[in-house]
């Protein structure tokens, strides 16, 4: 049999809105996850014993359980505790909590690679622990691990496809909807795979370029 | 309605875990074989082979696993082949794991200093001899921790096969959750089971990385 992608043309609008939802989820999940990751890495490296152990428990707990289970736990479990959440909110929370753990580990690697002399220089300038972290340690650490963070961001976009399972109408949900209508499953999913490939390529390029730009502006050599 | 006691819930989930373990093992073993093949093709001296393998790896690493599963399960059926959930789940995960392992191992091979290739070539070794006696024994030291670490990804990935109806831990959890109306407890227990499966592997991957990294140890 031959492939015929014209079966998809009536669904242009649905596909387009699916792409937008996927991008929205990725951007919100990725950026809030990054903030949570910074906090986690800070707690892990510079926090007291309690904070450090909390960060370790969080990171290990998230990294050793599947995202789907985390998502279902939040979507079905939290309402049982009385928290009303929309599907999209649950999806975003799951995404942020998941990304925060991975990005925290990546950032920890960057922070731990900081040369001892940087801390000594900062303390000789009478900087406090927070000031040192904020002005001396954090920015170069992010720069050091930026490619890994971008990689994690892309993985995050692939994770958003799982959120289709709680009926958030992102790209994969749209794909399943279309193939249930036109019965052209192979073409539909090949097309969606191609769309994800293009999205991942564009996002990676954009973020790497943005990183180069930001870090050239921000770091005094 | 069937009512479940707490112990019955735990038991139902533990029993279902065996399919998660079986599928993980199938995916890992099949993925390792495929990954080894991809690795050999990738470092072979043929440009067409290298590009072909690179294409597979880009597709697998550049699209969500869920889409790959749907493509295998719904897509291939729509082309007229009969695929059940077992076959689709196993095949997709084998290809997925193979592409990742092939790429991870290629990194390990490329981490071996060029001088090792040159020295062994100067001893008159052929390409297979170089790999067999010089490159692989060194590359394996780096590859083992990364491979053990990846097995955690495989176990977590099997959870997605619940979506196409493969009955493993996560799928069983939704049955139990629906029957008991206790989603928080059910998915909490499921998370604990996955953690107990994955964490020992994560932990030993870290330990192995430190222990096997003798050659590059700095402190």
Interface residues (C-beta under 8 A of the other chain):
Chain A: X1 X60 X61 X63 X64 X65 X66 X67 X68 X69 X70 X72 X73 X76 X77 X78 X80 X81 X158 X159 X160 X161 X162 X164 X165 X172 X175 X176 X179 X183 X184 X185 X186 X188 X189 X190 X192 X193 X196 X197 X200 X201
Chain B: X58 X59 X62 X63 X64 X65 X66 X67 X68 X70 X71 X74 X75 X76 X77 X78 X79 X80 X152 X155 X156 X157 X158 X159 X160 X162 X163 X170 X173 X174 X177 X182 X183 X184 X187 X188 X190 X191 X194 X195 X198 X199 X202
